[in-house]
Amino acid sequence: MATSSQGIAFSFNGSPASEIRGLSWSVGGGYTMGRSVGYLPEAGSVSIQSLGAISTAIWGVLGTLTITGGGMALSVTAVCTNVSASATLNGVTVYGAEFSIIT
């Protein structure tokens, strides 16, 4: 049975996002072997689109990223790698942010 995506909540460093329009995450990446230990240089990524403004002040910040609801549960340490905004004439502005998961 399909999982409804209603009721999704997102926060980064305790600050919630409002009016979420889209959200995706992917965990995993290339497992690399170091000299004596394995590590994940890319542990995954998270992307969010919102109708509520996302501040550029979060760009480059490391913090706790938490997603709840809608079958999207995730709580990880991440760094914000990109903040964006796009608009169409007589439309609405859509804000976005991308995060890299840190292990």
N, C-alpha and C positions, 0 to 999 in steps of 0.2 A: 504494500500500500504506500502511496506517495506521502512524503512528509511536507506539511504546509510550511511555507517560509514566513508566516506571520509571527509577530512577536519577537523578532530578532533585535537584540540590543548589542551595541558595540561601545567599548571604551578603550582609550589609550592613556595610560598614566592617570587613571581615575576620571578623565574628562570624557563624557559620553558624546557620541555623534547623534545628530537629530535628523529626522526625515530621511532615513536610509533608503536609497533607491536601488542599490546593487551591492553585493558583497561576495567575494570569493576567497578561498584560501587553499593552499596546497602545502602539504608537509612532506619533506623528503628531498632528496637531491643526490648529488654524486658523493658517494662515500670514498674518501681518499685515505690512503695509508701514509702516515708520517714515518719518522724514523723508528719509533717504538710504539706508536699508538694511532688508532684510526680516528678520524674526525670528519665532520660535515662542514665544508666551507660554505655551502648553501643549504640550510636546513629547511627552507621553504619560504613562502611568501603569502602576503595578504593584500587584497585590493578592496577598497571601499569607494562607493559613489554615494553622494549625499546631496540633498537639496539645502541642508543647513550648512552654513559656512564652515570651512576647515581652515584653521589658522596656519600660516606659513611658519609660525614659531615652532611647530613640532618637527620641522624638517631637520634631520640629523640627530634627533633626540632618541635615546635608548630608554625603554620603559616596558611596563607590563601591558600587554594587549589582551583584552578579554572579549569574547563573543559568547552570547547565550541565546537560547531560543531557536526555534525553527530548524532543529536538527543540525545547527552550525556550531555547536559548542567547541570552544578552543580557548586556552589560556596559555600564553607563551611570553617569553621575553623577545622583544623586537626593536628594530631601529627604523624610523621613518626615512625612506629613501627618496620620496617624491611627493610633492603636493601640487595639485593642478586645479584649474577652473576652466570651464568652457560654457559658452552661451550662444544662443541663436537669437536673431533679431525678433523681438516681440515674444520671446519664449522665456524660459527660466534658466538661471545659472546652475550648473551642476558642478559640484566640487568633488575632488577625488584625492585619495592618498594611497600610497603604496608602502609596504613595510617588508623588511627582510627579517625572517625569524633567525634568532641567534641561539646557538646551543652552548 
